[in-house]
Amino acid sequence: MAETKKTTTKSTAAKTAATKSTTAKPTSKKPAASTPKAGGEITVNGNKLMKTLQKEFSKKFQYLTLCFIIDADRGKNVNVKGINTDKRLSEVRKKFSNAEISLHGRTKVQNIENYFWEELGIAVQIGICGYSGHKHYFPIGSFNAMSLTAANDWAKSVGCKEVGEQEIKEICSGTIF
């Protein structure tokens, strides 16, 4: 009887293990298929360096730049000046917020820009590089209503340049566009 009990216990354990491994396979495959090449969500909190956030952003969305700009240039699309990004978000924000945002492909361009302004008091714009003869460019209109994934795909389709270290350095100070 003890042997039967052991067999039943092993059988139950084997069923549990089989159920777990069967359940785990589809779950692990699904996010990989729906996640962009460069990884999952990007989290934003006060401890993060602005330049680190810019690099993470452009790694995930290869054709988009996250530009931190001076407040007076918010909403402009010419003569926009970038700010030094060697500081932490907590050092430059003008508003305190406990909210933490995650940037992912479904987030709309305008929602990112509005979140940083309304929640943290930091002016940002999403830009592209190498568009229509411009080194850096801030599209307006329908671009702002696009999700980050759609904006990235659009930028790629119109021949924009992939964002690298050099482009990120250029948007960190001086006049961007």
N, C-alpha and C positions, 0 to 999 in steps of 0.2 A: 504494500500500500504506500509505503514511503517512496518507492521508486515511481509509482504512478503520480504521486504528488509532485515530485521533482520534475517529471516529464511535463506535467500540467503547468508548473511554474515556468519551466523553460519555454514551453509552448506560448504561454502568455507573454513572457518577456520577448520572445522572438516576434510575436505578433505586434507588440508595442514598438519594437525596433523597426519592423517592416513598415508600420504605419508612419512612424517619424520620418524615415528616410523617403518614403513615397511622398509625404506631405512636403518635405524640405526641397525636393527636386524642382517642382513647378515654381515654388516661391522664389528660389534662388535664380531661376532662369528668367522670370518675368521682369524684375527690375533691371537686369542687364540688358534686356531687349529694349526697354523703354527709356533707358538712361542714355544721354548723349555720350559720345566717345570719351570726353574728358572727366567723367565722373558724375556724382550726385549733386545735391544741393550745396550752395555756398552759404554759410551762416555769417551773419553780421552782428558783431557786438562791440562794445566800447574798447575792449582790450586789443582789438586787431589794428595793426598798422594799415594806414590807407594804401600804401604801395603794395602790401601783401594782398589786400582785397582786390586791387586792380589786376595783379598778376593772376590770381585765382579766377577772376571774372573772365579775363581774356583767354585763359587756358580752356575754360569751359565753352565760351562763345568766341571762337577763334577770329571772327570778323568784327567784333564789337569792342569798344573801349568804354570803361567807366571813368569819366573825367570829373575830378573834384575841381570846382571853379570858384572864383570869388563871387560873393553874394550878389553884387551889383550886376553881374553878367548872367544871372539866372534868367532863362527864357530867351536869351539873345542867340542869334545864329551867326553873328560876325563879331570880330574883335573880342573873343571870349578868352579870358585869362585863367590859366590853371594855377593851382596853389601847390605848395611844397607838400609832398605826401609822406614825408619821413616821420610824421607824428601819428599817434594813435587816434582813433575816432573820438575817444573820450576827451582828448586834449583840444580838439577843434570844434566839437559840437557846441551849439549855443542853447540847446534845450536838453533836458535830461529825460530819458525814457528807459524804462525797464524792458520795453518791447524788444524782442529779437526777431529779426527778419531772416528768412531763408530765400535766397535767390535761386530760382529754378526756371526751366524752360517755359513754363506756363505763365510766369510773371510778365505783365505788360510793361513796356518801356516807360510809359507815363506813370505807372504805379511806383516804379523804382525811384524815379526822379521826385515824385511827390512825397513818398515815404521819407526819404532822406531830409527833405526840406521841412515837412510838417512835424516829424517825430524828433529829428536831431538838430534841425536848423543848419544843415550842411547842404550847399548847392551842388548838385551833380547833374551831368548830362551824359546820355549814352551817345557815343559817336562811332564813326567808321573811318577807315583810312584808305586813301587812294581812290576817291570817288570823283569822277567827272573833272579831273585835273586838279583836285584839291588834295593836299597832303592829309589834312584832317577835316572832317565834315560832320555837322550835326543835322541830320535829316529832320524835317518837320512834317506836319500833316499826318498822313496815314501811318507813317513809321512809328509814331508815338503810341498808336493804338495796337500795334503788333505785340505778340508775345516775344520774349527774348529769342526763342527758337526760330520763330518766323522772321524776325528782324535779322538774325544771323544768316538764315538761309537766303533771304533777299539780298543782303550785302554780298554774299558769295556769288549769287546769280548775276549781279550787275558788275562783277569783276573787281570788287574791293580787295584790298590787300589784307592778308592775315596779320594779326597784331602780334608783335614780338617785343623783346626787351627794348629795342631802340624806340619804337612807337610809344611805349609806356613812359620812357624817359622824357620824350618830347612833350607829352601832355601834362607833365608834373610841374611845369613852371613856364612863365612867359605866356605869350599869346599863342593859343592853340589854333584858333581859326578866326 
